[in-house]
């Protein structure tokens, strides 16, 4: 898992200065969020929406 407190060391030749540190911290933060599992409630909601969409499209086809 990524750790926000230890961003990648900045290269001296990147030319971005402090922006490079900000980018490294943002990558660490969003990387940690990306690794989190999708909540069951959201998965259930997506399943219900898929079912409703299927019913709607089959009703229009009749």
N, CA, C and O atoms as a Maestro MAE file, in Angstrom:
{
 s_m_m2io_version
 :::
 2.0.0
}

f_m_ct {
 s_m_title
 :::
 protein
 m_atom[248] {
  # First column is atom index #
  i_m_mmod_type
  r_m_x_coord
  r_m_y_coord
  r_m_z_coord
  i_m_residue_number
  s_m_chain_name
  s_m_pdb_residue_name
  s_m_pdb_atom_name
  i_m_atomic_number
  :::
  1 25 0.853 -1.179 0.000 1 A "UNK " " N  " 7
  2 3 0.000 0.000 0.000 1 A "UNK " " CA " 6
  3 2 0.895 1.238 0.000 1 A "UNK " " C  " 6
  4 15 1.980 1.230 0.581 1 A "UNK " " O  " 8
  5 25 0.438 2.274 -0.642 2 A "UNK " " N  " 7
  6 3 1.204 3.514 -0.684 2 A "UNK " " CA " 6
  7 2 1.109 4.254 0.632 2 A "UNK " " C  " 6
  8 15 0.098 4.167 1.329 2 A "UNK " " O  " 8
  9 25 2.150 4.974 0.972 3 A "UNK " " N  " 7
  10 3 2.193 5.723 2.220 3 A "UNK " " CA " 6
  11 2 2.350 7.196 1.884 3 A "UNK " " C  " 6
  12 15 3.339 7.597 1.270 3 A "UNK " " O  " 8
  13 25 1.364 8.011 2.291 4 A "UNK " " N  " 7
  14 3 1.400 9.437 1.971 4 A "UNK " " CA " 6
  15 2 2.564 10.141 2.646 4 A "UNK " " C  " 6
  16 15 3.048 11.148 2.129 4 A "UNK " " O  " 8
  17 25 3.017 9.652 3.762 5 A "UNK " " N  " 7
  18 3 4.048 10.360 4.511 5 A "UNK " " CA " 6
  19 2 5.426 10.216 3.883 5 A "UNK " " C  " 6
  20 15 6.349 10.939 4.258 5 A "UNK " " O  " 8
  21 25 5.582 9.306 2.944 6 A "UNK " " N  " 7
  22 3 6.893 9.142 2.324 6 A "UNK " " CA " 6
  23 2 6.782 9.149 0.801 6 A "UNK " " C  " 6
  24 15 6.817 8.094 0.168 6 A "UNK " " O  " 8
  25 25 6.649 10.345 0.213 7 A "UNK " " N  " 7
  26 3 6.565 10.418 -1.242 7 A "UNK " " CA " 6
  27 2 7.882 10.002 -1.874 7 A "UNK " " C  " 6
  28 15 8.930 9.994 -1.228 7 A "UNK " " O  " 8
  29 25 7.803 9.657 -3.155 8 A "UNK " " N  " 7
  30 3 9.017 9.267 -3.852 8 A "UNK " " CA " 6
  31 2 10.025 10.403 -3.809 8 A "UNK " " C  " 6
  32 15 9.642 11.571 -3.878 8 A "UNK " " O  " 8
  33 25 11.295 10.080 -3.696 9 A "UNK " " N  " 7
  34 3 12.300 11.149 -3.687 9 A "UNK " " CA " 6
  35 2 12.288 11.895 -5.016 9 A "UNK " " C  " 6
  36 15 12.158 11.298 -6.085 9 A "UNK " " O  " 8
  37 25 12.425 13.189 -4.922 10 A "UNK " " N  " 7
  38 3 12.371 14.040 -6.101 10 A "UNK " " CA " 6
  39 2 13.709 14.014 -6.814 10 A "UNK " " C  " 6
  40 15 14.767 14.098 -6.190 10 A "UNK " " O  " 8
  41 25 13.645 13.898 -8.124 11 A "UNK " " N  " 7
  42 3 14.869 13.973 -8.913 11 A "UNK " " CA " 6
  43 2 15.279 15.430 -9.027 11 A "UNK " " C  " 6
  44 15 14.427 16.315 -9.107 11 A "UNK " " O  " 8
  45 25 16.561 15.678 -9.035 12 A "UNK " " N  " 7
  46 3 17.047 17.051 -9.122 12 A "UNK " " CA " 6
  47 2 16.839 17.652 -10.500 12 A "UNK " " C  " 6
  48 15 16.810 18.875 -10.634 12 A "UNK " " O  " 8
  49 25 16.696 16.833 -11.520 13 A "UNK " " N  " 7
  50 3 16.603 17.350 -12.875 13 A "UNK " " CA " 6
  51 2 15.178 17.413 -13.412 13 A "UNK " " C  " 6
  52 15 14.993 17.574 -14.618 13 A "UNK " " O  " 8
  53 25 14.160 17.292 -12.549 14 A "UNK " " N  " 7
  54 3 12.797 17.270 -13.070 14 A "UNK " " CA " 6
  55 2 12.283 18.656 -13.451 14 A "UNK " " C  " 6
  56 15 11.339 18.757 -14.233 14 A "UNK " " O  " 8
  57 25 12.867 19.711 -12.929 15 A "UNK " " N  " 7
  58 3 12.483 21.067 -13.312 15 A "UNK " " CA " 6
  59 2 11.167 21.543 -12.735 15 A "UNK " " C  " 6
  60 15 10.717 22.637 -13.076 15 A "UNK " " O  " 8
  61 25 10.533 20.763 -11.875 16 A "UNK " " N  " 7
  62 3 9.232 21.144 -11.340 16 A "UNK " " CA " 6
  63 2 9.301 21.756 -9.950 16 A "UNK " " C  " 6
  64 15 8.347 22.406 -9.524 16 A "UNK " " O  " 8
  65 25 10.375 21.571 -9.250 17 A "UNK " " N  " 7
  66 3 10.511 22.132 -7.909 17 A "UNK " " CA " 6
  67 2 9.491 21.558 -6.958 17 A "UNK " " C  " 6
  68 15 9.301 20.342 -6.921 17 A "UNK " " O  " 8
  69 25 8.816 22.415 -6.175 18 A "UNK " " N  " 7
  70 3 7.860 21.932 -5.173 18 A "UNK " " CA " 6
  71 2 6.663 21.210 -5.789 18 A "UNK " " C  " 6
  72 15 6.018 20.399 -5.125 18 A "UNK " " O  " 8
  73 25 6.367 21.499 -7.048 19 A "UNK " " N  " 7
  74 3 5.248 20.838 -7.712 19 A "UNK " " CA " 6
  75 2 5.466 19.330 -7.776 19 A "UNK " " C  " 6
  76 15 4.510 18.557 -7.720 19 A "UNK " " O  " 8
  77 25 6.703 18.923 -7.890 20 A "UNK " " N  " 7
  78 3 7.018 17.498 -7.931 20 A "UNK " " CA " 6
  79 2 6.629 16.823 -6.619 20 A "UNK " " C  " 6
  80 15 6.107 15.709 -6.635 20 A "UNK " " O  " 8
  81 25 6.871 17.466 -5.503 21 A "UNK " " N  " 7
  82 3 6.493 16.911 -4.196 21 A "UNK " " CA " 6
  83 2 4.980 16.807 -4.065 21 A "UNK " " C  " 6
  84 15 4.466 15.818 -3.542 21 A "UNK " " O  " 8
  85 25 4.272 17.819 -4.536 22 A "UNK " " N  " 7
  86 3 2.807 17.799 -4.485 22 A "UNK " " CA " 6
  87 2 2.282 16.636 -5.319 22 A "UNK " " C  " 6
  88 15 1.387 15.907 -4.889 22 A "UNK " " O  " 8
  89 25 2.838 16.469 -6.499 23 A "UNK " " N  " 7
  90 3 2.408 15.375 -7.367 23 A "UNK " " CA " 6
  91 2 2.649 14.016 -6.743 23 A "UNK " " C  " 6
  92 15 1.810 13.122 -6.851 23 A "UNK " " O  " 8
  93 25 3.786 13.857 -6.093 24 A "UNK " " N  " 7
  94 3 4.102 12.578 -5.448 24 A "UNK " " CA " 6
  95 2 3.126 12.289 -4.318 24 A "UNK " " C  " 6
  96 15 2.688 11.150 -4.155 24 A "UNK " " O  " 8
  97 25 2.785 13.294 -3.545 25 A "UNK " " N  " 7
  98 3 1.835 13.097 -2.442 25 A "UNK " " CA " 6
  99 2 0.434 12.786 -2.974 25 A "UNK " " C  " 6
  100 15 -0.272 11.946 -2.414 25 A "UNK " " O  " 8
  101 25 0.031 13.463 -4.054 26 A "UNK " " N  " 7
  102 3 -1.280 13.180 -4.640 26 A "UNK " " CA " 6
  103 2 -1.338 11.758 -5.196 26 A "UNK " " C  " 6
  104 15 -2.342 11.066 -5.022 26 A "UNK " " O  " 8
  105 25 -0.276 11.320 -5.859 27 A "UNK " " N  " 7
  106 3 -0.235 9.950 -6.372 27 A "UNK " " CA " 6
  107 2 -0.345 8.948 -5.229 27 A "UNK " " C  " 6
  108 15 -1.040 7.939 -5.353 27 A "UNK " " O  " 8
  109 25 0.329 9.215 -4.126 28 A "UNK " " N  " 7
  110 3 0.268 8.316 -2.973 28 A "UNK " " CA " 6
  111 2 -1.144 8.274 -2.395 28 A "UNK " " C  " 6
  112 15 -1.648 7.200 -2.067 28 A "UNK " " O  " 8
  113 25 -1.780 9.428 -2.269 29 A "UNK " " N  " 7
  114 3 -3.130 9.500 -1.715 29 A "UNK " " CA " 6
  115 2 -4.124 8.764 -2.601 29 A "UNK " " C  " 6
  116 15 -4.883 7.926 -2.116 29 A "UNK " " O  " 8
  117 25 -4.127 9.067 -3.886 30 A "UNK " " N  " 7
  118 3 -5.087 8.443 -4.782 30 A "UNK " " CA " 6
  119 2 -4.770 6.968 -5.002 30 A "UNK " " C  " 6
  120 15 -5.678 6.179 -5.262 30 A "UNK " " O  " 8
  121 25 -3.514 6.585 -4.903 31 A "UNK " " N  " 7
  122 3 -3.164 5.172 -4.994 31 A "UNK " " CA " 6
  123 2 -3.756 4.387 -3.842 31 A "UNK " " C  " 6
  124 15 -4.229 3.265 -4.023 31 A "UNK " " O  " 8
  125 25 -3.732 4.978 -2.653 32 A "UNK " " N  " 7
  126 3 -4.310 4.318 -1.477 32 A "UNK " " CA " 6
  127 2 -5.822 4.185 -1.625 32 A "UNK " " C  " 6
  128 15 -6.388 3.153 -1.263 32 A "UNK " " O  " 8
  129 25 -6.478 5.207 -2.148 33 A "UNK " " N  " 7
  130 3 -7.929 5.163 -2.346 33 A "UNK " " CA " 6
  131 2 -8.281 4.124 -3.403 33 A "UNK " " C  " 6
  132 15 -9.276 3.411 -3.275 33 A "UNK " " O  " 8
  133 25 -7.473 4.042 -4.432 34 A "UNK " " N  " 7
  134 3 -7.719 3.096 -5.516 34 A "UNK " " CA " 6
  135 2 -7.654 1.652 -5.022 34 A "UNK " " C  " 6
  136 15 -8.340 0.784 -5.562 34 A "UNK " " O  " 8
  137 25 -6.847 1.390 -4.016 35 A "UNK " " N  " 7
  138 3 -6.690 0.039 -3.488 35 A "UNK " " CA " 6
  139 2 -7.818 -0.375 -2.544 35 A "UNK " " C  " 6
  140 15 -7.906 -1.546 -2.175 35 A "UNK " " O  " 8
  141 25 -8.682 0.559 -2.146 36 A "UNK " " N  " 7
  142 3 -9.772 0.230 -1.233 36 A "UNK " " CA " 6
  143 2 -10.841 -0.584 -1.964 36 A "UNK " " C  " 6
  144 15 -11.094 -0.350 -3.146 36 A "UNK " " O  " 8
  145 25 -11.469 -1.535 -1.273 37 A "UNK " " N  " 7
  146 3 -12.523 -2.329 -1.917 37 A "UNK " " CA " 6
  147 2 -13.790 -1.503 -2.129 37 A "UNK " " C  " 6
  148 15 -14.032 -0.521 -1.428 37 A "UNK " " O  " 8
  149 25 -14.585 -1.917 -3.103 38 A "UNK " " N  " 7
  150 3 -15.860 -1.250 -3.367 38 A "UNK " " CA " 6
  151 2 -16.853 -1.712 -2.302 38 A "UNK " " C  " 6
  152 15 -16.986 -2.914 -2.071 38 A "UNK " " O  " 8
  153 25 -17.555 -0.779 -1.645 39 A "UNK " " N  " 7
  154 3 -18.507 -1.160 -0.592 39 A "UNK " " CA " 6
  155 2 -19.633 -2.047 -1.138 39 A "UNK " " C  " 6
  156 15 -20.083 -1.872 -2.270 39 A "UNK " " O  " 8
  157 25 -20.075 -2.994 -0.319 40 A "UNK " " N  " 7
  158 3 -21.148 -3.910 -0.722 40 A "UNK " " CA " 6
  159 2 -22.430 -3.164 -1.070 40 A "UNK " " C  " 6
  160 15 -23.143 -3.557 -1.994 40 A "UNK " " O  " 8
  161 25 -22.726 -2.101 -0.348 41 A "UNK " " N  " 7
  162 3 -23.948 -1.330 -0.630 41 A "UNK " " CA " 6
  163 2 -23.909 -0.749 -2.033 41 A "UNK " " C  " 6
  164 15 -24.929 -0.721 -2.721 41 A "UNK " " O  " 8
  165 25 -22.750 -0.288 -2.460 42 A "UNK " " N  " 7
  166 3 -22.627 0.263 -3.809 42 A "UNK " " CA " 6
  167 2 -22.770 -0.843 -4.850 42 A "UNK " " C  " 6
  168 15 -23.426 -0.650 -5.874 42 A "UNK " " O  " 8
  169 25 -22.167 -1.992 -4.598 43 A "UNK " " N  " 7
  170 3 -22.298 -3.112 -5.531 43 A "UNK " " CA " 6
  171 2 -23.752 -3.557 -5.653 43 A "UNK " " C  " 6
  172 15 -24.215 -3.869 -6.750 43 A "UNK " " O  " 8
  173 25 -24.479 -3.588 -4.528 44 A "UNK " " N  " 7
  174 3 -25.897 -3.948 -4.554 44 A "UNK " " CA " 6
  175 2 -26.700 -2.937 -5.367 44 A "UNK " " C  " 6
  176 15 -27.565 -3.316 -6.157 44 A "UNK " " O  " 8
  177 25 -26.417 -1.668 -5.175 45 A "UNK " " N  " 7
  178 3 -27.116 -0.627 -5.916 45 A "UNK " " CA " 6
  179 2 -26.848 -0.751 -7.413 45 A "UNK " " C  " 6
  180 15 -27.770 -0.624 -8.219 45 A "UNK " " O  " 8
  181 25 -25.609 -0.995 -7.786 46 A "UNK " " N  " 7
  182 3 -25.275 -1.157 -9.201 46 A "UNK " " CA " 6
  183 2 -25.993 -2.362 -9.803 46 A "UNK " " C  " 6
  184 15 -26.434 -2.310 -10.951 46 A "UNK " " O  " 8
  185 25 -26.110 -3.432 -9.047 47 A "UNK " " N  " 7
  186 3 -26.829 -4.620 -9.514 47 A "UNK " " CA " 6
  187 2 -28.307 -4.301 -9.741 47 A "UNK " " C  " 6
  188 15 -28.883 -4.716 -10.747 47 A "UNK " " O  " 8
  189 25 -28.922 -3.567 -8.811 48 A "UNK " " N  " 7
  190 3 -30.327 -3.183 -8.960 48 A "UNK " " CA " 6
  191 2 -30.515 -2.285 -10.175 48 A "UNK " " C  " 6
  192 15 -31.501 -2.424 -10.899 48 A "UNK " " O  " 8
  193 25 -29.594 -1.378 -10.402 49 A "UNK " " N  " 7
  194 3 -29.690 -0.506 -11.570 49 A "UNK " " CA " 6
  195 2 -29.567 -1.306 -12.865 49 A "UNK " " C  " 6
  196 15 -30.285 -1.038 -13.828 49 A "UNK " " O  " 8
  197 25 -28.675 -2.272 -12.896 50 A "UNK " " N  " 7
  198 3 -28.540 -3.135 -14.075 50 A "UNK " " CA " 6
  199 2 -29.830 -3.907 -14.338 50 A "UNK " " C  " 6
  200 15 -30.266 -4.025 -15.482 50 A "UNK " " O  " 8
  201 25 -30.433 -4.427 -13.280 51 A "UNK " " N  " 7
  202 3 -31.681 -5.178 -13.430 51 A "UNK " " CA " 6
  203 2 -32.800 -4.276 -13.936 51 A "UNK " " C  " 6
  204 15 -33.565 -4.673 -14.815 51 A "UNK " " O  " 8
  205 25 -32.902 -3.068 -13.389 52 A "UNK " " N  " 7
  206 3 -33.932 -2.133 -13.829 52 A "UNK " " CA " 6
  207 2 -33.721 -1.746 -15.288 52 A "UNK " " C  " 6
  208 15 -34.684 -1.615 -16.044 52 A "UNK " " O  " 8
  209 25 -32.478 -1.565 -15.680 53 A "UNK " " N  " 7
  210 3 -32.176 -1.215 -17.067 53 A "UNK " " CA " 6
  211 2 -32.546 -2.369 -18.002 53 A "UNK " " C  " 6
  212 15 -33.074 -2.141 -19.090 53 A "UNK " " O  " 8
  213 25 -32.276 -3.587 -17.587 54 A "UNK " " N  " 7
  214 3 -32.624 -4.758 -18.401 54 A "UNK " " CA " 6
  215 2 -34.133 -4.873 -18.568 54 A "UNK " " C  " 6
  216 15 -34.620 -5.137 -19.667 54 A "UNK " " O  " 8
  217 25 -34.868 -4.676 -17.490 55 A "UNK " " N  " 7
  218 3 -36.331 -4.734 -17.559 55 A "UNK " " CA " 6
  219 2 -36.871 -3.644 -18.467 55 A "UNK " " C  " 6
  220 15 -37.790 -3.883 -19.249 55 A "UNK " " O  " 8
  221 25 -36.307 -2.454 -18.368 56 A "UNK " " N  " 7
  222 3 -36.761 -1.329 -19.174 56 A "UNK " " CA " 6
  223 2 -36.504 -1.575 -20.660 56 A "UNK " " C  " 6
  224 15 -37.369 -1.306 -21.495 56 A "UNK " " O  " 8
  225 25 -35.336 -2.077 -20.984 57 A "UNK " " N  " 7
  226 3 -35.010 -2.306 -22.393 57 A "UNK " " CA " 6
  227 2 -35.814 -3.474 -22.963 57 A "UNK " " C  " 6
  228 15 -36.166 -3.451 -24.143 57 A "UNK " " O  " 8
  229 25 -36.113 -4.497 -22.153 58 A "UNK " " N  " 7
  230 3 -36.916 -5.619 -22.652 58 A "UNK " " CA " 6
  231 2 -38.370 -5.203 -22.827 58 A "UNK " " C  " 6
  232 15 -39.042 -5.707 -23.727 58 A "UNK " " O  " 8
  233 25 -38.872 -4.305 -21.996 59 A "UNK " " N  " 7
  234 3 -40.243 -3.818 -22.126 59 A "UNK " " CA " 6
  235 2 -40.397 -2.969 -23.383 59 A "UNK " " C  " 6
  236 15 -41.452 -2.998 -24.016 59 A "UNK " " O  " 8
  237 25 -39.386 -2.227 -23.750 60 A "UNK " " N  " 7
  238 3 -39.440 -1.404 -24.957 60 A "UNK " " CA " 6
  239 2 -39.368 -2.263 -26.210 60 A "UNK " " C  " 6
  240 15 -39.902 -1.889 -27.254 60 A "UNK " " O  " 8
  241 25 -38.712 -3.409 -26.110 61 A "UNK " " N  " 7
  242 3 -38.551 -4.291 -27.256 61 A "UNK " " CA " 6
  243 2 -39.801 -5.085 -27.585 61 A "UNK " " C  " 6
  244 15 -39.901 -5.652 -28.674 61 A "UNK " " O  " 8
  245 25 -40.754 -5.139 -26.670 62 A "UNK " " N  " 7
  246 3 -41.973 -5.925 -26.901 62 A "UNK " " CA " 6
  247 2 -42.977 -5.183 -27.716 62 A "UNK " " C  " 6
  248 15 -44.054 -5.708 -27.996 62 A "UNK " " O  " 8
  :::
 }
 m_bond[247] {
  # First column is bond index #
  i_m_from
  i_m_to
  i_m_order
  :::
  1 1 2 1
  2 2 3 1
  3 3 4 2
  4 3 5 1
  5 5 6 1
  6 6 7 1
  7 7 8 2
  8 7 9 1
  9 9 10 1
  10 10 11 1
  11 11 12 2
  12 11 13 1
  13 13 14 1
  14 14 15 1
  15 15 16 2
  16 15 17 1
  17 17 18 1
  18 18 19 1
  19 19 20 2
  20 19 21 1
  21 21 22 1
  22 22 23 1
  23 23 24 2
  24 23 25 1
  25 25 26 1
  26 26 27 1
  27 27 28 2
  28 27 29 1
  29 29 30 1
  30 30 31 1
  31 31 32 2
  32 31 33 1
  33 33 34 1
  34 34 35 1
  35 35 36 2
  36 35 37 1
  37 37 38 1
  38 38 39 1
  39 39 40 2
  40 39 41 1
  41 41 42 1
  42 42 43 1
  43 43 44 2
  44 43 45 1
  45 45 46 1
  46 46 47 1
  47 47 48 2
  48 47 49 1
  49 49 50 1
  50 50 51 1
  51 51 52 2
  52 51 53 1
  53 53 54 1
  54 54 55 1
  55 55 56 2
  56 55 57 1
  57 57 58 1
  58 58 59 1
  59 59 60 2
  60 59 61 1
  61 61 62 1
  62 62 63 1
  63 63 64 2
  64 63 65 1
  65 65 66 1
  66 66 67 1
  67 67 68 2
  68 67 69 1
  69 69 70 1
  70 70 71 1
  71 71 72 2
  72 71 73 1
  73 73 74 1
  74 74 75 1
  75 75 76 2
  76 75 77 1
  77 77 78 1
  78 78 79 1
  79 79 80 2
  80 79 81 1
  81 81 82 1
  82 82 83 1
  83 83 84 2
  84 83 85 1
  85 85 86 1
  86 86 87 1
  87 87 88 2
  88 87 89 1
  89 89 90 1
  90 90 91 1
  91 91 92 2
  92 91 93 1
  93 93 94 1
  94 94 95 1
  95 95 96 2
  96 95 97 1
  97 97 98 1
  98 98 99 1
  99 99 100 2
  100 99 101 1
  101 101 102 1
  102 102 103 1
  103 103 104 2
  104 103 105 1
  105 105 106 1
  106 106 107 1
  107 107 108 2
  108 107 109 1
  109 109 110 1
  110 110 111 1
  111 111 112 2
  112 111 113 1
  113 113 114 1
  114 114 115 1
  115 115 116 2
  116 115 117 1
  117 117 118 1
  118 118 119 1
  119 119 120 2
  120 119 121 1
  121 121 122 1
  122 122 123 1
  123 123 124 2
  124 123 125 1
  125 125 126 1
  126 126 127 1
  127 127 128 2
  128 127 129 1
  129 129 130 1
  130 130 131 1
  131 131 132 2
  132 131 133 1
  133 133 134 1
  134 134 135 1
  135 135 136 2
  136 135 137 1
  137 137 138 1
  138 138 139 1
  139 139 140 2
  140 139 141 1
  141 141 142 1
  142 142 143 1
  143 143 144 2
  144 143 145 1
  145 145 146 1
  146 146 147 1
  147 147 148 2
  148 147 149 1
  149 149 150 1
  150 150 151 1
  151 151 152 2
  152 151 153 1
  153 153 154 1
  154 154 155 1
  155 155 156 2
  156 155 157 1
  157 157 158 1
  158 158 159 1
  159 159 160 2
  160 159 161 1
  161 161 162 1
  162 162 163 1
  163 163 164 2
  164 163 165 1
  165 165 166 1
  166 166 167 1
  167 167 168 2
  168 167 169 1
  169 169 170 1
  170 170 171 1
  171 171 172 2
  172 171 173 1
  173 173 174 1
  174 174 175 1
  175 175 176 2
  176 175 177 1
  177 177 178 1
  178 178 179 1
  179 179 180 2
  180 179 181 1
  181 181 182 1
  182 182 183 1
  183 183 184 2
  184 183 185 1
  185 185 186 1
  186 186 187 1
  187 187 188 2
  188 187 189 1
  189 189 190 1
  190 190 191 1
  191 191 192 2
  192 191 193 1
  193 193 194 1
  194 194 195 1
  195 195 196 2
  196 195 197 1
  197 197 198 1
  198 198 199 1
  199 199 200 2
  200 199 201 1
  201 201 202 1
  202 202 203 1
  203 203 204 2
  204 203 205 1
  205 205 206 1
  206 206 207 1
  207 207 208 2
  208 207 209 1
  209 209 210 1
  210 210 211 1
  211 211 212 2
  212 211 213 1
  213 213 214 1
  214 214 215 1
  215 215 216 2
  216 215 217 1
  217 217 218 1
  218 218 219 1
  219 219 220 2
  220 219 221 1
  221 221 222 1
  222 222 223 1
  223 223 224 2
  224 223 225 1
  225 225 226 1
  226 226 227 1
  227 227 228 2
  228 227 229 1
  229 229 230 1
  230 230 231 1
  231 231 232 2
  232 231 233 1
  233 233 234 1
  234 234 235 1
  235 235 236 2
  236 235 237 1
  237 237 238 1
  238 238 239 1
  239 239 240 2
  240 239 241 1
  241 241 242 1
  242 242 243 1
  243 243 244 2
  244 243 245 1
  245 245 246 1
  246 246 247 1
  247 247 248 2
  :::
 }
}
